[in-house]
């Protein structure tokens, strides 16, 4: 199934980059099965080639620059 048919689960802080171990923000689901997780840095290096080879890319790197409008209750 592709990402258009089956919603991908969100990446969490426990998902780690397969290259360096940093928090993963990009998931590449391979057409032959399996997935690769990347931090934003390594994702930018590999996402074009993976997409060209048919991988479905879930990119959540925009969360790095997102600022919450209101602090959570426990941070006030």
C-alpha positions in Angstrom: 0.0 0.0 0.0 1.1 3.5 -0.6 1.0 6.5 1.8 -2.1 7.7 -0.1 -4.0 4.6 0.8 -2.7 3.8 4.2 -1.9 6.7 6.6 1.6 6.4 7.9 2.2 6.4 11.6 3.8 9.6 12.9 7.5 9.5 13.8 8.3 9.8 17.5 11.3 10.6 19.5 12.1 6.9 19.8 12.5 6.6 16.0 16.2 7.0 15.3 18.2 7.8 12.1 19.7 4.6 10.5 22.8 6.5 9.6 23.7 8.5 12.8 21.2 7.6 15.6 19.7 11.2 15.8 16.0 11.6 16.0 14.3 10.6 12.7 12.1 13.0 10.8 12.0 11.2 7.5 10.7 7.7 6.7 11.4 6.0 3.4 9.2 3.0 2.8 10.8 0.9 0.1 8.8 -0.7 -2.7 10.3 -4.1 -1.9 9.3 -3.9 1.7 11.0 -2.4 4.7 11.7 1.1 5.7 14.6 3.4 6.3 14.6 6.2 8.9 16.7 9.4 8.6 17.4 12.6 10.5 16.7 15.7 8.4 20.3 16.0 7.5 20.8 12.5 6.1 17.2 12.5 4.7 18.2 15.5 2.5 21.2 13.5 1.3 19.3 10.4 0.3 15.6 11.3 -0.3 15.9 12.2 -4.0 17.5 8.9 -5.0 15.1 6.9 -2.8 12.1 8.6 -4.4 13.5 8.0 -7.9 13.7 4.3 -7.0 10.0 4.2 -6.0 10.2 4.7 -2.2 7.3 6.4 -0.5 8.7 9.3 1.5 7.1 10.6 4.8 8.9 13.9 5.6 8.2 15.4 9.0 11.3 17.7 9.1 9.0 20.8 9.1 8.5 20.0 12.8 12.0 21.2 13.4 11.0 24.8 12.7 7.5 24.7 14.1 6.9 26.7 17.2 4.0 26.0 19.5 1.6 28.9 19.8 1.0 28.2 23.5 3.3 26.4 26.0 1.9 23.1 27.4 0.3 23.5 30.9 3.3 21.9 32.6 5.7 24.5 31.1 3.9 27.7 32.2 
